[in-house]
């Protein structure tokens, strides 16, 4: 059903489909912007379940996942969507999705849920990245093709073969991690609860804590076109690095107090956030 306030309601993830931004969230809302996040248009989808993750490997093909085991697919840049799940996974909570190309993709979620497809989502097969049934919060890919899984209990897994095998990285923190940012020259960044920020200069073998005095949940991170790294999370708190994650400066924009679930470069020099307040553009300091 059309919801005029959908762009201002809870949104949990955002991705780029060519020049279009696609954000997903509560009640199955999917909204599109063709002007760097200034204005948004809601599109109809065949679900009212909460959508938590969205991924576009190219400008046309995209997937969104969420609660109740929902998997949606689009072939026209997000304008129309169809369901690919069979409707029986009501106890499944997907938290993120990543497609490497229009055929190969993964969806991950609560209690170690991990499924993969090699035929564009027509069929999905279960995978197991680790024995413990911890929540897998986010899956990401580096420029070199390596894949990264971040989850609760300090879980950080790395795959060097396209997701067939996963190795555990010994992060010196046993709380929840919410993402991995692949940087240049094998450098990595990860972030999580209570302001925890960690950096590795050797592909994840050794990690150095770079914790902030601002002890808030950090939910999302992105690297902008200008090379800056921006992390965001609870209460409208952001952490900005201009030196590839060596040091972060706390930033709290005026009149911005809502939680952030994801971040992306808006494409025109601004930062686009999605979260409790919907989709919001921010000019960088």
C-alpha positions, 0 to 999 in steps of 0.5 A: 500500500502507498505510504506517503511518509515511507521515505521518513519512516524506519529504513535499514539499508540503502544501495546504488542501482546505477545512478539510482539510490534504493532504500528498504525498511519497515513494512516492506517499504522500498523507496527510490531516488534519482536525484542523490536523495533529495526526493524519493518515490515509493514502489509497490512490493509483494510483502509487508515484512520488514526489509533489512538488506538490499544489494545491486550488482549492476544497475538493473538486477537487485535483491532485498531480504528481511524478516519472515524469510522474505527474498525479493528480486528486481530486474529493472533497477528497483521499479518492480519486485517479485518474491523468490522465497516460498513463503515458508520461512516465517522463523527466518530473519535475514539481516543482509544480502550481497550479490557478486553478479546477477547470478551469484549471491548470499543472504545471511541472518540471525542464528547463523542463517546463511544461504547462497544462490548461483542461478539468480535466486531461483534456487537457494541452498543452505551454507554454513560459515561457522558452527556457532549459531551467532547472528551474522549482521553483514556481508561485504566484498573487497576490491580484491574479491575477498568476502567478509562476514561480521557478527555477534560475539566478535565474529569476523570471517574471511573467504578468499574463494568466493564464499566456499570456505571461511576463516575466522579472524581473531578480533580482540573484542567479543562483542557484536560487530556490524560490518567490515570496510575493505580499504586499500593495500589489504587494510581493513576496518571493522566496528561495533558496540560501545564505540569499538573501531578496529583496524588491520593492516595485514588483511585481518591477521592482526587488529589494533583497537581505535576505540572512541570515548563516545561509547555508542553503537556503531551500525554502519560505515562507508568510504566516500568518493573523496576517500574519507571514511564515515561511521555512523550509529546510535543517537546521530553520532558519526566518526570521520577519518581522512587518513584511511582509518588511522584516526577518527574524529567524532562528529554530531550534526546539529539537529540530527539525533536519530539512529543510523542503520546505513550510510552511502555516498549520495553521489554529489558530495553529500552523505546519505543516511538511512535509519530511524528518521528515514532517508536524510542527506548530510553535508560533510563537515 
